[in-house]
């Protein structure tokens, strides 16, 4: 996929989690897959309102861009990508993989893919503002984390001198994942052998069109703020299996597995479409995680039980973050 032309020369192209962290993680897992209730966007029905761009809600927040556990204000490195900014939700933050600051309401880990990418490229200084529960609205507005902390707009971390940006989000918009894990799980208890979630038609077709549009506008907003940066849209992994079930790992009716898998695929396709619309590169995490969904023999996505120093419930394990980091490096020509 062709990256947006840049004025710069072309580039090829803490301590273990404490009980406090585990209490936070348990609260997250009980609420929904990606803490949508704590984000600044809680739309039940999609509409055609404007998505984040350089002309929407672009005033900087009054808060500092630093937060516990982040590497904000990390300075400037000396390599191909001296200043790297990571934007995203909990599939970027990667709670508990393996270390998470218990004071960090975003549950951002030290082993997430942005940290691995930065460590692999000599001379790269990372500013990671990814946050669990983030939606595209969190890019331009203050996000309140589930424990009541306020986090500034993620776009505040971008500057004209930023060299590399990765953006991975979309699953929290319109409560998509909260519906899949929360509401679909409730319906499964009432009809475990049927397809109650699909029958209820809880996720409308236009949700994915809306997510694609909002992400495309967000990526354009990144390019407006950091015009010389290499910008990558990072897709979602394979969370649900193409075949089979695993009732011991996820609350989902037997007949709803194909439906849930379809939602997973359509979300990832929306991210890829947004990258195409904005003219940036796409990181295919879906392909990179084939055969490692949460039902697999070797899962890279955790099931319903939060694992201390490994992963939050329904979130990536270390192997998934390593695979995504490898894909990012490959796209950048740094593999």
N, C-alpha and C positions, 0 to 999 in steps of 0.2 A: 504494500500500500504506500502511496507516495506521500511523503511528509510535506508540510507547508514550506514553501521556499523561505530561506532565512538570509539575512544580510551577512551572516558570518560564513566562513568557509565550511564546506560540507564535512561533517564528521561521520566516520564509520560508527554512518549514522548512529549489674546491681545485685542485689541480693534476691534469693528465690522468693516467690509470691508468699506473702504473709496471710494470716487468717483474715485480716481486713480485706485483702484483695479477693479472697475466696468468697466472702460474704457479698462483695460487690458482684462477683461473677455469678453467684447463685441468683441474685436479684435480676441480673440481666437475662439469664437463661430462663427464668420463670416467666419473665414478661413477654419475650418474643425473641426471634432469631437474632435480630440486629438492633434491638432497643429502639424501635421506631417511636415509641411513645415519648421518648426524651428528646426527639429531634424537633426542629422548628417547623417541620412540614408534616402534618398529620392528615392530609386530604384523604377522605374516604372514596371520593369519586374524582377521576381526572377531569381536567378542563383544558382550555386552550390558552391559559394565562401565560405570560412571558416567562421564559426560563432565564437563569443567570447569564448575564453577558456584561460587556463593558458599560452598558447603559442602564442596567437594572440593579438597584441596590448596591451600587459600587462604592459608596462612601465608606472609608475605612472605619472600623470599629474603634471605640475609645479604649479598648483593652490592649494589653501587650500581646504580641504574637507568641510569647513563650508560654509554656504550660509544663507542669511536672511530667517528667518522663520523655519530653520531646527533646530534639536536638536543635531547636530554634536558635537563631543567632549563632550558628555554629562557625561563622566566619567563611572564608573563601579558601578553597583548595587550589591546587596547581595543575590538575590533570586535564583531560579532555572535557570533563564536565565539573568545573570547580564548584558551582553552586547547584545543588540538587534539592528540589522541593517535592515532597510526597504529599498528595492530597487523597483522601479516601474515607471509607467507612471501616467497619470492624474486620472486613476481609482483607483490609490493608493493615489495620492496627494489629490484628492477630493476637487477641488477648491470651495471656498465659503461655506464649510460645517463646521461650520458656519462662522469661522473667518479666514481671509487670510491676511498676511502681504502685504500691497500694494507695498513694495519694493522687494518682493520675485518674481522673474521672473518665478519660477517654479509653482507659485500659489498653494503652499502646505498649507493645512488647519490644524487647531488645533484639528479638530474633525474627522480626517481620521482614518481608521481602525488600522494602526500602533500605533497611539496615544492611542486609546481605549484599544488595547491589552497590551501595556506597562503599562497603568494605572491599568489594572486588575490584573497584576502579580506583587506582592510585590517584591521590590528590583530589578526591571528591569530598566536599563538606555537605552533609545532609541536614535539611530542615524538615522534620517529619511532623506534620500537623494533622495526620489522619486521626479519626475519632470514631469510636463505637457509637452507633446510632445516627451517624451523619447522613444527610440527604443532600441533594443538589442545592437546596436552600442554605445549607450550612456553609456553602462556599462564599456566600455574600452576606450572611447575617449571623449574629451571635447564636451559638448553639448551647443549649442547656443540657448538661449531661444528667444521667439518671440520678446522681447523688447531689444534684443541685448546683454543681459548678458551672460557671459560664465560660465558654470558650469563644474566642474571637473568630470572625469569619476566616475560613481557611485561605481565601484569596489574599488576606493581609500578609501572608508569607511570601507572596510573589513580588519580584522587583524586575526592573528592566535588565538587571545583570544576571538574572536566573538563567542557567544553562541547560537544565534538564528538569522536566516535570513529568511525574506519573500521576494519573488520576484513575482511581478505582472505586466506583460507587454506582448507585442506581437501584439496588435491591430494596432499599428502605423507602424509596419514593412511593407514595400512594399505599403505604403499609403492605407492600407486596409480600415480603418475607414474614411479617407479623401474621398476615392472613394464612400463609402456607403452613407455618409452624403452630401458630396459636389457634386460629379458628378451625382450620382443617383438622387439627388434633382433637379439638372438642367434638367435632362432628363424628370423628372416627370412633369415639367412645359410644356414640349412639347407634352407629351402623358399621361395625368393624369389617364386615365382609362385602359391603357395597362400595359405592363411589359418591358419598354424600357431599364432598367438597366440590367435585365437578358438577354434580346435580344442582347444587346451590348457585352455581355460576357467580362465585364471589369475585373473581378476577375478570374484568371486562377486557375485550380485545384491544380497546383503545388505550389501555394502560401502557402497553409496550410502545405504541406510537408516541405517547406523551413522554415516556422515559427517554426514548431516543432523541426527541426534540430538546428536552431539557439538558441532556448530556452534550448534545452537539453545541447548544448555546453556551454551556459551561466551558467546553473545550475552546470555543472561539474566544470566550472571556479570558482564558489562560493566555492565549496567543496575543490578545490585545495588551495584556499587562506585562508579558514577558516575550516580546516579539522575536528575540533571537534564540529562544529556547527550543530544544528538541522536546516535543510533547508526545507522550504515549498514553493511550487509553488502555487500561488493563481490564480484561474480561473476568468473568466469574468461572470458578472450577465446576466440575461435574459433582454436584451435591447429591443428586438422586440417581438411582441405577436405571439403566436402560431396560433391564429385565430383573425379575425377582423382587423379593420383599425382605425386610429385616425388622419385624415388630419389636425385637429386643433393643433396637437402636433408635427408632423414631415412631411417634404416635401418628399413624397414617392408615386409613382404611385400605384394605387390599386392592379395591378397585380404583383407588386414587393415585397409586404409584405412577401409572402412565401420565396422568394429568399433571402431577407434580413435576415429573421429568420434563414435560412439555413446557411448563412455566420456567423451569431452569434454563432450557434451551432458548426460549424466546427472550429471556432477559439478557443472556449472553449475546444473542443476535442483535438486540437493541444497542448494546454497548459497541459492538462492531460496526453497526450502521451509523452510530453517532460519530465514530472515528472517521469513517468514510466521508460523512457530511462535512466534518470540520477540516478534513485534509490532513489528519495526523495518523501516526502509526498505531496499529492495534496489537496488543499482546494477547495471544490466544491461550489463556489459561485453561479453557475448556478442553482443548485438544491435549494439552500437556498433562492433564490429570485423568485421562481416560483409563478406566479400570480401577480407579481409586476413590470411587464415591463412598458415602458413609456405610453402604451395605457390602462393600467389597471385602475380600479376604484380607487385603492390605489397604485399609481405608486411610485416606489423607484428610478426610473430614470427620470430625468427632461426632458421636451420636448424642443422645439426650443427657448423658452424664458428664458434668464438668470434671476434667482431670487436672489435678494440681500440677503446675509446672509443665503441662502438656498442651491443653487447649480448653477453651470455653465450650460449653455444649453447643452443638451445631455450628462449629467454627473450625477453621483450618488448623491442622496439626503442622508440626515443623516441616515434614516432608513436602507438604503442599506449598509452603512458603519458599522452600528451597527450589522447587520446580518452577514456580512463578518467577523467582529471581533469575533463574537460568534462562527463561524465555525473554525477560527484559534485557539481559545482557546480550542474548543472541540478536535481538532486534537492533541493539545499539552497536553491534559488531564488536563486542567486547568479550565474546565467549572464547 
